[in-house]
Amino acid sequence: MEKFDILLLGSGGRESALAWKMSQSPLLGKLYIAPGNGGTNAYGTNVALSPLDFPAIEAWVKENGVKMIVVGNEDPLVAGIYDYFEEQDILVVGPSKAGAALEGSKDFAKQFMVKNNIPTARYRSFTAETIEDGYRFLEELRAPYVLKADGLAAGKGVLILPTIEEAKASLKEMLSGMFGASSATVVIEEFLSGIECSVFVLNDGNGGYRVLPVAKDYKRIGEGDTGLNTGGMGAVSPVPFADEVFMEKVRTRIIEPTVKGLINDNITYRGFIFLGLINVGGEPMVIEYNVRMGDPETEAVMLRIDSDLVALMRAAAQGNLGEMELKEDPRTAVTVMVVSGGYPGNYPKGKVITGCDNVNESILFHAGTKIDADGQLVTSGGRVISVSSYGESIADALAHSYASIEKVNYEGKYFRRDIGQDLQKLL
């Protein structure tokens, strides 16, 4: 079994979890993480490269004999990193630039869903020139009102407004540059009421795919799902309502039409597809596509993959998932995100973190951390550390994570104490 070296691009909790899982593979030679964070060096070697500097990445991987690039976040994919390396002898786990438009353009994604009869909310797209039409479309809908920036907006481009007046005012603000060029086009959607979940698919571009463990994340900063949206405050896997009946609907109505639609449109897609779904009375509908693994769901999902992730990703990148099996760990996995005080607004950085070495019953996936000039582990972002645990139930796994969080300390530490409570009520 010949080992090979891999470069993983990214610096967050998602990349920490991917690195943790990849480091367990007998196929892995050396693992490099660019740029990585204060914890990823436990699984490989951090490299000072920007994930968006393709020429620098090209020079570095050739010099270091790297055979595969795994792209953690969406920006390099939307910028076309797959296409950049397509003619070279380096595998890339991720879609082409055309495929990445499923996340890079909300309007493109909605058009794709409609064309392929994939269940999603009624919508229309508007620009500054058609704002009056946008006002009229809002008047056709019932409150609340969903407005989405067409382009990437760092997870902040979706507004849900309670009144028609606020919706019209926000539409004008978005089209006037609230999110820069990302909101030059705005998608207005019908609001769907239900409970959400995240389904991840590893796709090989030739009709072969594997469904990863399903998860549910928690976006709001406040308990009871209140307050501002964040990048994610925690996640749980499995999801009780995503049973065999529900997932068969997901497979036949959403996953397979997506996979076939990409092939029919001659779009190369060899990587992860993230389906943001909502369960509306037992019927799955698509809220959004992402073109990479989710964060913080990855920090729970990786614990539940009982197969060699490197082997699976290499097969997907080669277009040959074939009969490869993806086994799931039957245990429950959860993650709770510990964040900086003030997040998702302004927050301080450089706070010394202590106690990580005392954690034994959970896995710490670093997100916003770094090693400072004095060799100390300090905070460097809003979401600091994702605390992931196994359990025989949601409550059991969460008890481990919350016990571990008590051992990790820094000034301004904050976390939600109600992760998974909504799902426990369904059991």
C-alpha positions as CSV (number, residue, x, y, z in Angstrom):
1,M,0.0,0.0,0.0
2,E,1.8,3.1,-1.3
3,K,1.4,6.2,0.9
4,F,1.0,9.7,-0.5
5,D,1.3,13.2,0.8
6,I,-1.7,15.6,1.0
7,L,-2.2,19.3,1.4
8,L,-5.4,20.4,3.2
9,L,-6.4,24.0,2.7
10,G,-8.1,26.0,5.5
11,S,-7.7,27.1,9.1
12,G,-10.9,26.4,11.0
13,G,-12.6,23.7,13.1
14,R,-13.7,21.9,10.0
15,E,-10.1,21.6,8.8
16,S,-9.0,20.4,12.2
17,A,-11.6,17.6,12.1
18,L,-10.7,16.6,8.6
19,A,-7.0,16.6,9.6
20,W,-7.8,14.4,12.6
21,K,-9.7,11.9,10.5
22,M,-7.2,11.9,7.6
23,S,-4.3,11.4,10.0
24,Q,-5.8,7.9,10.9
25,S,-5.4,6.6,7.3
26,P,-2.8,4.0,6.5
27,L,-2.6,5.7,3.0
28,L,-1.4,9.0,4.4
29,G,2.2,9.9,4.1
30,K,2.7,13.5,5.2
31,L,-0.2,15.8,5.9
32,Y,0.3,19.5,5.4
33,I,-2.3,22.1,6.5
34,A,-2.3,25.6,4.9
35,P,-2.4,27.8,6.9
36,G,-3.8,25.7,9.7
37,N,-4.2,26.9,13.3
38,G,-2.9,26.4,16.8
39,G,-4.2,22.8,17.0
40,T,-3.8,21.4,13.5
41,N,-0.1,20.8,14.0
42,A,-1.1,17.8,16.1
43,Y,-2.1,16.0,12.9
44,G,0.4,17.3,10.4
45,T,2.6,20.3,9.5
46,N,1.2,23.8,9.2
47,V,2.3,25.7,6.1
48,A,2.2,29.5,5.6
49,L,0.3,29.5,2.3
50,S,-2.9,31.4,1.4
51,P,-5.6,29.0,0.1
52,L,-6.3,31.6,-2.6
53,D,-2.7,32.0,-3.9
54,F,-2.9,29.2,-6.6
55,P,0.6,29.9,-8.1
56,A,2.2,29.7,-4.7
57,I,0.3,26.5,-3.9
58,E,1.4,25.0,-7.2
59,A,5.0,25.8,-6.6
60,W,4.9,24.4,-3.1
61,V,3.1,21.1,-3.9
62,K,5.5,20.4,-6.8
63,E,8.5,21.1,-4.6
64,N,7.2,18.9,-1.8
65,G,5.8,16.0,-3.9
66,V,2.1,16.4,-2.8
67,K,-0.3,14.2,-4.7
68,M,-3.7,15.5,-3.5
69,I,-5.2,18.8,-2.4
70,V,-8.3,18.7,-0.1
71,V,-10.1,22.1,-0.1
72,G,-11.7,22.9,3.2
73,N,-13.6,26.1,2.6
74,E,-15.6,27.4,-0.4
75,D,-13.5,30.5,-1.5
76,P,-10.8,28.6,-3.4
77,L,-13.4,26.4,-5.0
78,V,-15.5,29.3,-6.2
79,A,-12.3,30.9,-7.4
80,G,-11.5,27.9,-9.6
81,I,-8.8,25.9,-7.8
82,Y,-10.0,22.6,-9.4
83,D,-9.7,24.0,-12.9
84,Y,-6.3,25.5,-12.1
85,F,-4.8,22.0,-11.3
86,E,-7.0,20.0,-13.7
87,E,-4.2,19.5,-16.3
88,Q,-1.6,18.7,-13.7
89,D,-0.8,15.4,-12.0
90,I,-2.4,16.5,-8.7
91,L,-5.8,15.4,-7.5
92,V,-8.2,18.0,-6.1
93,V,-11.1,17.1,-3.8
94,G,-13.7,19.6,-4.8
95,P,-15.8,20.7,-7.7
96,S,-14.8,22.7,-10.8
97,K,-15.6,26.4,-10.8
98,A,-18.8,25.7,-12.7
99,G,-19.8,23.2,-10.0
100,A,-18.8,25.6,-7.2
101,A,-21.5,28.0,-8.5
102,L,-24.0,25.9,-6.6
103,E,-22.7,27.8,-3.5
104,G,-21.1,30.8,-5.3
105,S,-24.4,31.9,-6.8
106,K,-27.8,31.5,-5.0
107,D,-29.6,32.4,-8.3
108,F,-27.7,29.6,-10.2
109,A,-28.5,27.1,-7.5
110,K,-32.2,27.9,-7.5
111,Q,-32.3,27.7,-11.3
112,F,-30.5,24.3,-11.1
113,M,-33.1,23.0,-8.6
114,V,-36.0,24.1,-10.7
115,K,-34.6,22.6,-13.9
116,N,-34.0,19.3,-12.1
117,N,-37.3,19.2,-10.2
118,I,-35.6,19.3,-6.9
119,P,-38.0,20.5,-4.1
120,T,-37.2,24.0,-2.9
121,A,-39.0,27.2,-1.9
122,R,-40.6,29.4,-4.5
123,Y,-38.3,32.3,-5.5
124,R,-37.4,35.1,-7.8
125,S,-34.1,37.0,-8.3
126,F,-33.8,40.8,-8.5
127,T,-31.3,43.6,-9.3
128,A,-31.3,47.3,-8.7
129,E,-33.0,47.7,-12.1
130,T,-35.9,45.4,-11.1
131,I,-36.3,46.5,-7.5
132,E,-40.0,47.6,-8.1
133,D,-40.7,44.0,-9.3
134,G,-39.0,42.8,-6.1
135,Y,-41.4,44.9,-3.9
136,R,-44.4,43.4,-5.8
137,F,-43.1,39.9,-5.3
138,L,-42.7,40.4,-1.6
139,E,-46.3,41.5,-1.5
140,E,-47.3,38.1,-3.0
141,L,-45.6,36.3,-0.1
142,R,-46.5,35.8,3.6
143,A,-44.3,36.8,6.5
144,P,-41.6,36.2,7.4
145,Y,-39.6,37.2,4.3
146,V,-36.3,35.6,3.2
147,L,-33.7,37.7,1.3
148,K,-30.4,36.1,0.2
149,A,-27.4,37.8,-1.3
150,D,-26.6,35.9,-4.6
151,G,-22.9,35.7,-4.0
152,L,-20.6,34.6,-1.1
153,A,-21.1,36.8,2.0
154,A,-19.1,34.9,4.7
155,G,-22.3,33.2,5.9
156,K,-24.0,36.5,6.6
157,G,-25.9,37.1,3.4
158,V,-29.3,35.7,4.4
159,L,-31.9,37.9,6.1
160,I,-35.2,36.7,7.5
161,L,-37.5,39.7,8.1
162,P,-40.8,39.7,10.1
163,T,-42.6,42.5,8.3
164,I,-43.1,43.6,4.7
165,E,-41.8,47.1,5.6
166,E,-38.5,45.7,6.9
167,A,-38.3,43.3,3.9
168,K,-38.6,46.2,1.4
169,A,-36.1,48.4,3.3
170,S,-33.6,45.5,3.5
171,L,-34.0,44.7,-0.2
172,K,-33.1,48.3,-1.0
173,E,-30.1,48.2,1.3
174,M,-28.9,44.9,-0.1
175,L,-29.1,46.1,-3.7
176,S,-27.4,49.3,-2.7
177,G,-24.3,47.4,-1.5
178,M,-25.0,46.0,2.0
179,F,-22.9,43.0,1.2
180,G,-20.8,44.6,-1.6
181,A,-20.9,42.9,-5.0
182,S,-22.3,39.8,-3.3
183,S,-25.8,41.4,-3.1
184,A,-25.8,43.0,-6.6
185,T,-28.4,40.3,-7.2
186,V,-30.8,39.3,-4.4
187,V,-32.9,36.1,-4.3
188,I,-36.2,36.5,-2.5
189,E,-37.7,33.2,-1.3
190,E,-40.9,31.9,0.2
191,F,-40.3,31.1,3.9
192,L,-40.4,27.4,4.8
193,S,-41.4,26.3,8.2
194,G,-39.9,23.1,9.6
195,I,-36.8,21.7,11.2
196,E,-33.4,21.7,9.4
197,C,-30.7,19.2,8.9
198,S,-27.4,18.9,6.9
199,V,-26.8,16.0,4.5
200,F,-23.3,15.5,3.1
201,V,-22.6,13.6,-0.1
202,L,-19.2,12.6,-1.4
203,N,-19.6,12.6,-5.2
204,D,-17.2,11.2,-7.8
205,G,-18.6,13.0,-10.9
206,N,-19.4,9.8,-12.7
207,G,-22.7,8.9,-10.9
208,G,-21.0,7.4,-7.9
209,Y,-21.7,8.9,-4.5
210,R,-21.7,8.1,-0.8
211,V,-24.0,9.7,1.9
212,L,-22.1,10.7,5.0
213,P,-23.7,10.8,8.5
214,V,-26.5,13.4,8.8
215,A,-26.1,16.2,11.2
216,K,-28.0,19.2,12.6
217,D,-26.3,22.5,13.4
218,Y,-27.2,25.5,15.6
219,K,-26.6,28.9,14.0
220,R,-27.9,31.5,16.5
221,I,-25.6,32.9,19.2
222,G,-28.3,32.7,21.9
223,E,-29.9,29.8,23.7
224,G,-33.3,28.9,22.3
225,D,-32.1,29.8,18.9
226,T,-32.2,33.6,19.6
227,G,-29.9,36.5,18.6
228,L,-27.6,36.9,15.7
229,N,-26.6,34.3,13.2
230,T,-23.1,32.8,13.6
231,G,-20.9,30.4,11.7
232,G,-22.4,27.7,14.0
233,M,-22.5,27.1,17.7
234,G,-22.7,23.3,17.8
235,A,-23.9,20.2,15.9
236,V,-25.4,16.8,16.6
237,S,-25.3,13.5,14.6
238,P,-27.4,11.4,13.9
239,V,-30.6,13.3,13.6
240,P,-33.7,11.5,14.9
241,F,-36.1,12.5,12.2
242,A,-33.7,11.7,9.4
243,D,-34.9,8.0,9.4
244,E,-34.9,5.5,6.6
245,V,-38.2,6.8,5.2
246,F,-37.0,10.5,5.2
247,M,-33.6,9.6,3.8
248,E,-35.0,7.6,1.0
249,K,-37.0,10.7,-0.1
250,V,-33.8,12.7,0.2
251,R,-31.9,10.2,-2.0
252,T,-34.5,9.8,-4.7
253,R,-35.8,13.4,-4.9
254,I,-32.7,15.4,-4.1
255,I,-29.4,13.6,-4.2
256,E,-29.8,11.6,-7.4
257,P,-31.4,14.5,-9.4
258,T,-28.5,16.7,-8.2
259,V,-25.8,14.1,-9.2
260,K,-27.5,13.5,-12.6
261,G,-28.2,17.2,-13.2
262,L,-24.5,18.0,-12.8
263,I,-23.5,15.2,-15.3
264,N,-26.2,16.3,-17.8
265,D,-24.9,19.9,-17.6
266,N,-21.3,18.6,-18.2
267,I,-20.2,20.1,-14.8
268,T,-17.2,18.3,-13.3
269,Y,-17.9,17.7,-9.6
270,R,-15.6,15.5,-7.6
271,G,-15.9,16.4,-3.9
272,F,-18.4,17.1,-1.2
273,I,-21.9,18.3,-1.7
274,F,-23.6,19.9,1.3
275,L,-27.4,19.8,1.2
276,G,-29.0,22.3,3.6
277,L,-32.4,20.7,4.0
278,I,-35.6,21.5,5.9
279,N,-38.2,18.9,7.0
280,V,-41.6,20.3,6.1
281,G,-44.2,17.9,7.5
282,G,-42.0,14.9,6.6
283,E,-41.1,16.1,3.2
284,P,-37.4,17.2,2.6
285,M,-36.8,20.5,0.7
286,V,-33.5,22.2,-0.2
287,I,-32.7,25.5,1.5
288,E,-29.3,25.8,0.0
289,Y,-26.3,23.9,-1.5
290,N,-22.8,24.3,-0.2
291,V,-19.8,22.8,-2.1
292,R,-17.7,21.6,0.8
293,M,-18.3,20.1,4.3
294,G,-20.1,22.3,6.8
295,D,-18.7,23.8,9.9
296,P,-19.4,22.9,12.8
297,E,-21.2,19.8,11.5
298,T,-17.8,18.3,10.3
299,E,-16.6,18.3,13.9
300,A,-19.4,15.8,14.7
301,V,-19.7,14.0,11.4
302,M,-16.0,13.0,11.3
303,L,-16.4,11.1,14.6
304,R,-19.1,8.9,12.9
305,I,-17.2,7.9,9.8
306,D,-15.8,4.4,10.4
307,S,-14.1,4.1,7.0
308,D,-10.8,5.4,5.6
309,L,-11.6,9.0,4.6
310,V,-8.4,9.4,2.6
311,A,-9.3,6.3,0.5
312,L,-12.8,7.6,-0.1
313,M,-11.7,11.1,-1.1
314,R,-9.0,9.8,-3.4
315,A,-11.5,7.6,-5.2
316,A,-13.9,10.5,-5.5
317,A,-11.2,12.7,-6.9
318,Q,-10.2,10.0,-9.4
319,G,-13.9,9.7,-10.4
320,N,-14.1,6.1,-9.1
321,L,-16.0,5.6,-5.9
322,G,-17.4,2.4,-7.4
323,E,-18.3,-0.1,-4.7
324,M,-16.4,1.5,-1.9
325,E,-18.2,1.3,1.4
326,L,-18.7,4.2,3.8
327,K,-19.3,2.7,7.3
328,E,-20.9,4.7,10.1
329,D,-20.1,4.5,13.8
330,P,-23.5,3.8,15.5
331,R,-22.7,6.1,18.4
332,T,-24.0,9.6,18.8
333,A,-21.5,12.4,18.2
334,V,-21.9,16.1,19.2
335,T,-19.8,19.2,19.1
336,V,-20.2,22.4,21.1
337,M,-18.4,25.5,19.9
338,V,-16.7,27.7,22.5
339,V,-16.4,31.2,21.2
340,S,-14.9,34.6,22.1
341,G,-16.9,37.1,24.2
342,G,-18.6,39.5,21.9
343,Y,-18.9,37.1,18.9
344,P,-20.4,37.4,16.3
345,G,-19.9,41.1,16.8
346,N,-16.6,42.7,17.8
347,Y,-14.4,40.5,20.0
348,P,-10.9,40.6,21.4
349,K,-8.1,38.4,20.2
350,G,-4.9,37.1,21.9
351,K,-6.5,35.7,25.1
352,V,-4.4,33.0,26.6
353,I,-6.1,29.5,26.5
354,T,-5.4,27.1,29.3
355,G,-6.6,23.6,30.3
356,C,-6.6,21.9,26.9
357,D,-4.2,19.2,28.1
358,N,-6.7,18.3,30.9
359,V,-9.4,17.2,28.4
360,N,-9.6,13.4,28.1
361,E,-13.2,12.5,27.3
362,S,-13.6,14.8,24.3
363,I,-11.7,15.7,21.2
364,L,-10.8,19.4,20.8
365,F,-10.9,20.7,17.3
366,H,-9.2,24.1,17.2
367,A,-10.8,26.8,15.1
368,G,-9.7,30.4,16.0
369,T,-6.5,29.7,17.8
370,K,-2.8,30.2,17.2
371,I,0.6,29.9,18.9
372,D,1.9,33.4,19.8
373,A,5.5,34.7,19.8
374,D,5.9,33.4,23.4
375,G,4.7,29.9,22.5
376,Q,1.4,30.3,24.2
377,L,-1.9,29.1,22.7
378,V,-4.1,32.1,22.3
379,T,-7.5,33.0,20.7
380,S,-7.3,34.4,17.1
381,G,-11.0,34.2,16.0
382,G,-14.6,34.4,17.0
383,R,-15.1,30.6,17.1
384,V,-12.2,29.3,19.2
385,I,-12.5,25.6,19.9
386,S,-15.0,22.9,19.0
387,V,-15.5,20.3,21.7
388,S,-16.6,17.0,20.2
389,S,-17.7,13.8,22.1
390,Y,-19.1,10.4,21.6
391,G,-22.1,9.1,23.6
392,E,-24.7,6.4,23.6
393,S,-27.3,9.2,23.4
394,I,-27.4,12.9,22.6
395,A,-27.6,13.7,26.4
396,D,-24.7,11.4,27.1
397,A,-22.4,12.8,24.4
398,L,-23.3,16.4,25.4
399,A,-22.5,15.7,29.1
400,H,-19.0,14.7,28.0
401,S,-18.6,17.9,25.9
402,Y,-19.9,20.2,28.7
403,A,-17.6,18.5,31.3
404,S,-14.6,19.1,29.0
405,I,-15.6,22.7,28.3
406,E,-15.3,23.4,32.0
407,K,-11.6,22.4,31.9
408,V,-10.8,24.8,29.0
409,N,-10.5,28.5,30.0
410,Y,-9.8,31.9,28.5
411,E,-11.1,35.4,29.2
412,G,-14.6,35.9,27.7
413,K,-15.3,32.2,27.1
414,Y,-18.9,31.6,25.9
415,F,-20.9,28.6,24.7
416,R,-24.5,27.5,24.3
417,R,-25.8,25.1,26.9
418,D,-28.9,24.0,24.9
419,I,-27.3,22.3,21.9
420,G,-29.4,19.3,20.9
421,Q,-32.3,20.0,23.3
422,D,-34.8,20.3,20.4
423,L,-33.8,16.9,19.0
424,Q,-34.0,15.2,22.4
425,K,-37.7,16.2,22.6
426,L,-38.3,14.2,19.4
427,L,-36.9,11.0,21.0
